[in-house]
Amino acid sequence: MLLSAENLTKDYGRHRALDRLNLQVRPGEVFGLLGPNGSGKSTVLRILLGFLRPTAGRATIAGHDCWRDSVAVRRQVAYLPGELRLYENMTGRQLVHFLSALRGQAHPEQLHTLTRRFEIDLDRPIAHLSSGMKRKLALVEVLLPRVPLLILDEPTNTLDPTMRDELLDQLRRARDQGQTVLFSSHVLTEVEQVCDRVAILQAGRLVHLQNMKE
């Protein structure tokens, strides 16, 4: 398994945000975390990235412990957070080139394709972009690198229906090229359209795991 969570638990004082989650994500699949706001989806993703330490249990990505080996984990992952924080003093192009240099990867043809499909002007200052345009720029950043795992937290927020469909198509393309996708959503129709399997969370617990081909 590319990703594994075993009895993953997270407490905030007396509040249990995540309760003994057991989960496995296979290489080359699109896996959805479905649930309402407050169900624990973002907590799961933040633990996987090493941003939060679990109260109990453990998670691994590509054999690396998500807390102890978080630097190694992040080399395997491209991540879209639910709340964007971009370098607003840059243009979109400057930001993409900066992040590509950090990863040691450059994919000019893929960049051209993604900016055309998402209808982005990379030469505009990020500070002047609408929230929807910032979301599309962040999606380009996530979809551009060739990493094993894409993790996206509510990626369709602020997207219009056309761009939402484009994103779902790009996630299918990523899977077809051998990447694994894990994304959270509270919209059933989204996960039905693109996911191979879906975990349904409620109040921090896994209540159902569904193979979408069945």
N, C-alpha and C positions, 0 to 999 in steps of 0.2 A: 504494500500500500504506500502511496506517496504521502498521505497524511493520516495520522491516527490520533484520536483523543480517547483517553482511558479514565473513566470516573472523574472527568473534569468538573471542578467545583470552584465557584467564586462567591465569597461573602463580602458584603460591605456592612460591617458591624453586625447587627442582627438580621439584616436583609440578605437573603440568598438569591443572588442574581442568576446563578447557574448551578444546577443540581445534578451532579454525577452523570455528566454527559459522556456517552460512548459513541464514537463516530469513526468511520473510515472512509476515505476518499481514494478512489482508484486512479491510476495514471490514465490520462486521456479521456476523462469524462467531464461533463458539466454538471456540477452538484449545487443544488439550491438549498439555502436555509430560509424557510418560509415561516412567518409569524408576525403578529401585530407588534407595534411599538412596545418596548419594555419586555419582550419575550426572551431576551438574552442573545439575540443574533450578533449585535455589535460587540458584546462582551466576548463571545467565542472568537470573533475575528481578531480582536485586540490581544487576546491571550496567544493566539497562533503567531502573531507578529512579534511577540515578546514585549509588548507595551504594558501588559498587566501580568502580574504573577498569580497563578492559580492558588487558591486556598488549599486545595487538595487535588490529587490526580496529576496527570501529565499529558502533554501533547508533543508529537514529533512531526517534522516535515523532512522528507528525504533522509530519514534516520537521525536528524539533529533534534535535540531537545529544544522546544520553542522558547524556554526561559533561559536555560544555561548556555545554549548555543545560538542566541538570537541573531548575532551577526552573520553566522553561517546560514541561518534560515532565510534572512532577508536577501541574501545573494540568489536565492532560488525563487524569489517572489517579486511580482509587481503588484502594488497595492493601491486601491482607490478608497480613501477614507470617506465616511459619510459627510464629514464637515471638511471642506477644502481649505487649505492654507497654501496659497501660491505666492511666489516672489513677485509682488505687484510692481516693482520697479523695473522689471524686465519686460521685453516683448515675448510673445509666445515662442517665437523662433529661438530667441536667446535661452529661454528656459529649457526647451527640448534639447538644444545642443549641449547645454550645461549638464543635464541629467544623462544624456547619452555618453558624454565624456567620463562621467563618474562610473558608469557601468562598463566603459571600454567597448561600447557597441555603437555603430552608426548604420542606419538602414534608410538611406535617402529615398529609395524607390517606395518603400513601405510608408515613409513619412508623407510623401507626395500623395499616395493613394488615400491614406487616412484623412489628411486635411481636406482633400477633395470630397470624400464621402461624408465627412462631418461638417463641411461648409465653413471652415475656419480660416480667417485671415491671420496668419502667424506673425505678421509685422505690426499688428496693433499692440499698444501697451496693455498688459494684463489688467492694470487698474481701470482701463476704460471699457472692459468687457462686461457684458451682462452676466448674471449668475448662470444662465443657461450656456453661454459661450465658455465661461470658465469651466463648467462641468465637461463640455466637449473637449476642451484643451486637456484637461486632466485625463480623460479617457484615452486620448491619443498617446499621452505619456505612458499609460499602463499597457496599451495594446502594442506599442512599438517594440519593446525589447523582447528578445527570444529567451524567455525564462521558462522553467518547467511549470510554474504555478501562477495563475492570476487570481487575486483575491479582491473582490469588489463589494463595498458596503452600500446597498441601496443605489446602484449605479444609474438607474433611470430617473432619479429625482431631478426635476426641473427640465427634463427633455420633452419636446413635443412628440406626438405620435410617430411622425416620420423618422425622427432621430432615434426614438426608442426602438423602432423596428430595425434600423441600421445597426444599432448596438447589438441587439440580439443576433443579427446576422454575423457580425464580427466575432461574437463569442462562439458561434458554430464554426466559423473559419479557424479560430484558434484551436478548437478541439480537433478539427480535421487535420491540422498541421502538427498534432501531437502534444499540444499544451493541455494542461488541466485547468479548469475554471471552477472556482468556488465563489458564489455570490449570494448576498442576502436580499430578500425582498418581502414586502407585505402584500404583493399583488399576485394572486393565484394564476391569472392568465399568462403572466410573464414566465413563471417557472414551467407551466404546462407547455409553452411553445419551444423552450430551448433546453430544458434540463433532462439528463438521463435518469437522475435520482434526486429525490427531494426529502429533506428532513424537516418535519414540522415541529416548531418549538412553541411552548406555551408556559409562561411563568417560570422560565429557566429550565424546563424539562423537555426532553425529547418525547413527544407523544405519538409520533408515527414516522415511519421511514417508508417511502413509496418509490418503487421502480416505475418510471413513467412509461415503460414499454409494456407493462402488464395491464 
